[in-house]
Amino acid sequence: MPGTVLLLAASPAGKGCLVDAASVLPVLAAVAPPVLSGTDTANVVELADPLEPQAVLTRLRAAATAPGPLTVFLSGQLQLDRRQHLPHLALARTTPATVRYTGFPWHWIREELRLRVPGTTTVFADLHADPETWRHLHTAPLDCGPAVPLYGRVAPPPPRRGLAVPGYMKAVATILRSGHRPDPATLHHQAMTRAHAETGGQGDIVLAPGVPVPVRGPLMPPPFVPVPPAATPPDPHAALTAAVQDGRHAEADLLAAQWEQIALRAHGPGSEEALHWMEVRADLAMLAGDPGRSCETWLAVAAARLTAGRSPADPAVEAAVDRAHHQWGRMSDPERARALGPALVALRERVPGRREGALHHVQEHLRRLRSRLQTQP
């Protein structure tokens, strides 16, 4: 099965730039796609100095839903959202004052990769951090979720007026240009050794499975629910992925619903385990081409998190409302969209999200829907 490779290099323009992230892309692009992926054939997607977070999200989502192995090579700069203290990948327009709106939240990477079958995804990252983010990462290290190994390093801020180079990622590319692809752990070790020998980066935070302490709290995807003795798929997520790829959407939804009931009985309503399976069902509805059912489920997820005491500014709450909003806008049934509109308005009033004017957009679209339906014979 063909693999997918995502090459992403991002850094802010102007004086806030700490690293010449895009300089590594020509070196990576010179590596044969099968070597980058570790598969016989591979599709390579390159994203250099993107401007908008949504553009990055679109490319990442497409890569995450592609069948077969996925390898992400990420080079860039981290900055901290000072309101919620969440790390973001700085994009071309990002400044310290606008990072919440112009950067790409790190937890979006975890969100998009959470349904990947364990063992099919690897992320290599060469990141630089400003002083505030550097201090934060010593107490809240990065990861990509329990099923996605993350290899690489986070380097401290370069000397004043200095512009760093992604030495770790260039070492990865140089090793791969030989035509041989070691296993990820070996490749990581070789690249770290070479990068430290060339740049002296002894103060780096090393990113490798088992090295960083996983972030605990709402951003941490819940652990898999243990398979009961009577169940037959050993990995329910793998079975779901196979069903979706075969077009068996109803079967996938039924399986997820069964696991949701297991989680409800074992952990109760509002638990992370139960909410996880609600989110899975929302994603499955989206993949099945049913935005109405997806919107309705995301609305229920957001309401459940708020009822459980989560803050309206909680990233998991914001993500649920944003996804409900997105799916609502894709609905082709105006009657059903009008029926769901008031619930979305009520949530948007509590959870305005990061996109300015989101509440106004819902209100205006709902007004147009009502007007349209009233004028129909």
Secondary structure, 3 states (H helix, E strand, C coil): CCEEEEEEEECCCHHHCCECHHHHHHHHHCCCHHHHHCCCCEEEEEEECCCCHHHHHHHHHHHHHCCCCEEEEEEEEEEEECCCCEEEECCCCCCCCCHHHHCEEHHHHHHHHCCCCCCCEEEEEEEEECHHHHHHHCCCCCCCCCCCCEEEEEECCCCCCCCECCHHHHHHHHHHCCCCCCCHHHHHHHHHHHHHHHHCCCCCEEECCCCCCCCCCCCCCCCCCCCCCCCCCCCHHHHHHHHHHCCCHHHHHHHHHHHHHHHHHHHCCCCHHHHHHHHHHHHHHHHCCCHHHHHHHHHHHHHHHHHCCCCCCCHHHHHHHHHHHHHHHCCCCHHHHHHHHHHHHHHHHHCCCCCCCHHHHHHHHHHHHHHHHHHCC
